[in-house]
């Protein structure tokens, strides 16, 4: 692959785009075949990093990148169903304790990584934030962190946490099946409504100019349309694949050799922090089992610090309380979105970090 990149380095942009798309497709399929839910985001991101650090970068158009954020917002909004919101309301003290325990642990780890100068400023704190990996990466850039390193941390965590959760699920519960999604929409009206939500979310974000606007606007609008108007959000795999690819390319093309070198140097500390986070979250799950009477695997997946999409796929393939798991994952996601910017700034100041946060 490196020789092909070198030949394309000074060639026309069309040739570099063809190489980028081809390598992204191969890597995405390979990662999905390995069972990684975020394969079609990671594959394009890795391909973009390879082109960027070898001097064969291409410019990712801003509009498709932002529209892709809105599509991912709709994907997240599909989990915000009325049964899950009811579950949160009925057991709010348990959810409050579980959610903020995991957030507190991740913030302490992020603060230590910043204090020990493993990673710069708010990057470490956003990098360990236990929300949806795509959302945390996109929001981190809007709030002053280095999205490249945040993406590196978030998806290293996704791989490790998903692997650990899959092993625990296989040991504690038999498989219950579960599909990965459909290639084509089952409802033309649902697909049209979903695309309208994407367009409106994109338009609102452009008007308001809020950080991570397309993502957040689409989440709110799609959730309201789904729960109040009965819209069935249709996100066929081709649409998701293209959206993941644009987000992956947008992040990957920002990498430089120095950024990649920094990420590699930080890898041992990042892995150690992830293992610690998994173990502590496992301890919180034990508390839910003992004091709240939650089934062990349900408690483990509910407190798992992986992305909500990854946990949803694992949960749907085992005999667990999916609504309980997704309710806690969703509550934690919104808690991180609401408190993340403030806490990242506060903990960065407490760590004594004063330098620039861009590699």
C-alpha positions in Angstrom: 0.0 0.0 0.0 2.9 2.4 0.8 4.3 2.2 -2.7 0.9 3.0 -4.2 0.6 6.0 -1.9 4.0 7.3 -2.9 3.1 7.1 -6.6 -0.1 9.0 -5.9 1.6 11.6 -3.6 2.0 14.2 -6.3 -0.6 12.9 -8.6 -4.1 14.3 -9.3 -6.6 14.5 -6.4 -8.9 12.1 -8.3 -6.3 9.4 -8.1 -5.7 9.9 -4.4 -9.5 9.8 -3.8 -9.7 6.5 -5.6 -6.9 5.1 -3.5 -8.5 6.4 -0.3 -11.9 4.9 -1.1 -10.4 1.5 -2.2 -8.2 1.2 0.9 -11.0 2.4 3.2 -13.4 -0.3 1.7 -10.9 -3.1 2.2 -10.0 -2.1 5.7 -13.7 -1.5 6.6 -14.8 -4.9 5.4 -11.8 -6.6 7.2 -12.6 -4.9 10.5 -16.3 -5.7 10.2 -15.4 -9.3 9.4 -13.4 -9.3 12.7 -16.6 -8.3 14.5 -15.8 -4.6 15.2 -19.0 -2.5 15.0 -17.1 0.7 14.2 -15.2 -1.0 11.3 -16.5 1.3 8.6 -15.4 4.3 10.6 -12.0 2.9 11.7 -11.1 1.6 8.3 -11.5 4.9 6.5 -9.8 6.7 9.4 -6.8 4.4 9.2 -6.6 4.9 5.4 -6.8 8.7 5.8 -4.1 8.7 8.4 -1.9 6.6 6.0 -2.4 9.1 3.2 -2.0 12.1 5.4 1.3 11.2 7.1 2.8 10.2 3.7 2.0 13.5 2.1 -0.9 12.3 -0.1 -3.7 13.9 1.8 -7.0 15.1 0.1 -9.4 17.8 1.3 -12.5 16.3 2.8 -15.5 18.6 1.8 -17.1 20.3 4.8 -20.7 19.9 3.9 -20.7 16.0 3.5 -18.7 15.8 6.7 -21.3 17.8 8.6 -24.2 15.9 7.0 -22.5 12.7 8.1 -22.5 14.0 11.6 -26.3 14.6 11.4 -26.8 11.0 10.1 -24.9 9.7 13.1 -27.0 11.9 15.3 -30.1 10.0 13.9 -28.3 6.7 14.7 -27.9 7.8 18.3 -31.5 9.1 18.5 -32.9 5.7 17.6 -31.9 4.5 21.1 -33.8 7.3 22.8 -37.2 5.4 22.9 -40.1 6.0 25.3 -39.5 2.6 27.1 -35.9 3.5 27.8 -36.8 7.0 29.1 -39.5 5.4 31.3 -36.9 3.0 32.7 -34.6 5.9 33.6 -37.5 7.8 35.3 -38.6 4.8 37.3 -35.2 4.0 38.8 -33.5 7.3 38.7 -31.5 7.0 41.9 -29.8 3.8 40.7 -29.1 5.3 37.3 -27.8 8.5 38.9 -25.3 6.5 41.0 -24.2 4.2 38.2 -23.9 6.9 35.6 -21.9 9.4 37.7 -19.7 6.8 39.2 -18.4 5.8 35.8 -18.0 9.4 34.7 -16.1 10.2 37.9 -13.7 7.4 37.4 -13.1 8.4 33.8 -12.5 12.0 34.7 -10.0 11.1 37.4 -8.1 9.0 34.9 -8.2 11.8 32.3 -7.0 14.3 34.9 -4.0 12.0 35.8 -3.1 11.6 32.2 -3.0 15.4 31.9 -1.3 15.9 35.2 1.5 13.4 34.2 1.7 15.1 30.8 1.0 11.8 28.9 -1.5 13.7 26.7 -2.1 17.5 26.4 -4.8 19.4 28.1 -8.5 18.5 27.6 -7.5 15.9 25.0 -6.9 13.3 27.7 -10.2 14.1 29.5 -12.3 13.9 26.3 -10.3 10.8 25.2 -11.5 8.8 28.3 -15.0 10.2 28.4 -17.4 7.2 28.4 -19.9 8.4 25.8 -20.5 7.4 22.2 -17.0 7.4 20.6 -18.0 9.3 17.4 -19.9 11.9 19.4 -17.0 12.4 21.9 -14.5 12.8 19.1 -16.6 15.4 17.2 -17.5 17.3 20.4 -13.9 17.3 21.6 -12.7 19.2 18.5 -15.4 21.9 19.0 -14.3 22.4 22.7 -10.6 22.8 22.2 -9.2 19.2 22.3 -7.2 17.5 19.6 -9.7 15.3 17.8 -7.0 13.2 16.3 -5.7 12.0 19.7 -9.2 11.8 21.1 -10.2 9.5 18.3 -7.1 7.4 18.9 -8.0 7.0 22.6 -11.7 6.5 22.0 -11.3 3.8 19.5 -8.5 2.0 21.3 -11.0 1.9 24.2 -13.8 0.7 21.9 -11.7 -2.2 20.7 -10.6 -3.3 24.2 -13.9 -2.8 25.9 -15.9 -4.5 23.0 -13.5 -7.5 23.2 -13.8 -7.8 27.0 -17.6 -7.4 26.9 -18.0 -10.0 24.2 -15.9 -12.5 26.2 -17.9 -11.8 29.4 -21.2 -12.1 27.5 -20.1 -15.4 25.9 -19.2 -16.8 29.3 -22.3 -15.6 31.3 -25.1 -15.9 28.7 -25.8 -17.9 25.5 -26.3 -16.1 22.2 -29.8 -14.9 21.3 -29.0 -14.0 17.7 -29.3 -10.4 16.6 -28.8 -8.7 13.2 -26.5 -6.0 12.1 -29.0 -3.9 10.2 -30.6 -3.9 6.7 -29.1 -2.8 3.4 -32.3 -1.0 2.2 -35.0 0.9 4.1 -38.2 -1.0 4.9 -40.3 2.2 4.6 -40.0 4.9 2.0 -41.8 7.3 4.3 -39.4 6.5 7.1 -36.4 7.0 4.9 -37.8 10.3 3.6 -38.5 11.5 7.1 -35.0 10.5 8.2 -33.4 12.4 5.4 -35.6 15.4 6.2 -34.4 15.3 9.8 -30.8 15.1 8.6 -31.3 18.2 6.4 -33.1 20.2 9.2 -30.5 19.3 11.7 -27.8 20.4 9.3 -29.6 23.6 8.6 -30.3 24.4 12.2 -26.6 23.8 13.1 -25.4 26.1 10.3 -27.7 28.9 11.6 -26.8 28.5 15.3 -23.1 27.7 14.7 -23.0 25.7 17.9 -20.1 23.3 18.7 -20.7 19.8 17.2 -24.0 21.4 16.0 -25.1 18.9 13.2 -24.7 16.0 15.6 -26.5 17.5 18.6 -29.3 19.1 16.5 -30.0 15.9 14.7 -30.1 13.9 18.0 -32.7 16.3 19.5 -34.8 16.6 16.3 -34.7 12.9 15.5 -35.6 11.9 19.0 -38.6 14.2 19.1 -39.8 13.1 15.7 -39.4 9.5 16.7 -41.1 9.6 20.2 -43.7 12.3 19.6 -44.6 12.0 15.9 -44.0 8.2 15.5 -41.3 8.6 12.8 -39.4 5.3 12.2 -35.8 6.4 11.7 -34.5 4.5 8.6 -30.7 4.2 8.4 -29.8 1.6 5.9 -26.2 0.3 5.9 -25.1 2.1 2.7 -26.1 5.5 4.2 -24.3 4.7 7.5 -21.3 3.3 5.7 -20.8 6.5 3.7 -21.4 8.7 6.8 -18.9 6.7 8.9 -16.4 7.0 6.0 -16.7 10.8 5.8 -16.3 11.2 9.5 -13.3 8.8 9.5 -11.7 10.6 6.6 -12.3 14.0 8.2 -10.5 12.9 11.4 -7.8 10.9 9.8 -6.7 13.6 7.4 -5.9 15.8 10.3 -3.1 13.5 11.5 0.5 14.4 11.0 3.7 12.4 11.6 4.2 14.2 14.9 0.6 13.5 16.0 1.0 9.8 15.1 4.3 9.6 16.9 2.7 11.2 20.0 -0.1 8.7 19.9 2.2 5.7 19.7 4.3 7.0 22.6 1.2 7.4 24.7 -0.2 3.9 23.8 1.0 2.0 26.9 -0.4 4.6 29.3 -3.7 4.7 27.3 -4.1 0.9 27.4 -3.3 0.9 31.1 -5.9 3.6 31.8 -8.5 1.6 29.7 -7.8 -1.6 31.7 -8.2 0.3 35.0 -11.5 1.9 33.8 -12.8 -1.6 32.8 -11.9 -3.0 36.2 -13.4 -0.2 38.2 -16.6 -0.3 36.1 -16.8 -4.0 36.8 -16.7 -3.2 40.5 -19.6 -0.7 40.0 -21.5 -3.5 38.3 -20.9 -5.7 41.3 -22.5 -3.0 43.5 -25.5 -2.9 41.2 -25.8 -6.7 41.5 -25.5 -6.7 45.3 -27.5 -3.6 46.3 -30.0 -3.2 43.4 -30.6 -6.8 42.5 -29.6 -6.4 38.8 -28.6 -9.5 36.9 -24.8 -9.8 36.6 -24.4 -9.6 32.8 -27.0 -6.8 32.6 -25.1 -4.8 35.3 -21.8 -5.4 33.5 -23.0 -4.2 30.1 -24.9 -1.3 31.7 -21.7 0.1 33.3 -19.4 -0.9 30.4 -17.4 2.2 29.3 -17.6 1.2 25.6 -19.7 3.0 23.0 -23.4 2.7 23.3 -23.7 1.3 19.8 -21.2 -1.5 20.6 -22.9 -2.4 23.8 -26.3 -2.4 22.1 -25.1 -5.0 19.5 -23.6 -7.2 22.2 -26.7 -6.9 24.4 -29.1 -7.7 21.5 -27.3 -11.0 21.0 -27.6 -12.2 24.6 -30.4 -12.8 27.1 -30.2 -9.6 29.1 -32.4 -6.6 30.0 -31.7 -4.5 26.9 -33.9 -1.6 28.0 -32.1 -1.3 31.3 -28.7 -1.5 29.7 -29.4 1.1 27.0 -31.2 3.4 29.5 -28.0 3.6 31.6 -25.8 4.0 28.6 -28.0 6.7 27.2 -28.2 8.5 30.6 -24.4 8.5 30.8 -24.1 9.7 27.2 -26.3 12.7 27.9 -24.6 13.4 31.2 -21.2 13.5 29.5 -22.5 15.7 26.7 -24.0 18.2 29.2 -21.1 18.2 31.7 -18.1 17.4 29.5 -17.2 20.9 28.3 -17.3 22.4 31.8 -15.5 19.5 33.5 -12.8 19.3 30.8 -12.0 23.0 31.3 -12.1 22.8 35.1 -9.9 19.6 35.4 -7.5 20.9 32.8 -6.9 24.0 35.0 -6.5 21.9 38.1 -3.9 19.7 36.4 -1.7 22.8 35.9 -1.8 22.4 32.1 -1.2 25.7 30.2 0.2 24.8 26.8 -1.4 24.5 23.4 -3.6 21.5 22.9 -2.9 20.9 19.2 -0.2 18.6 18.1 
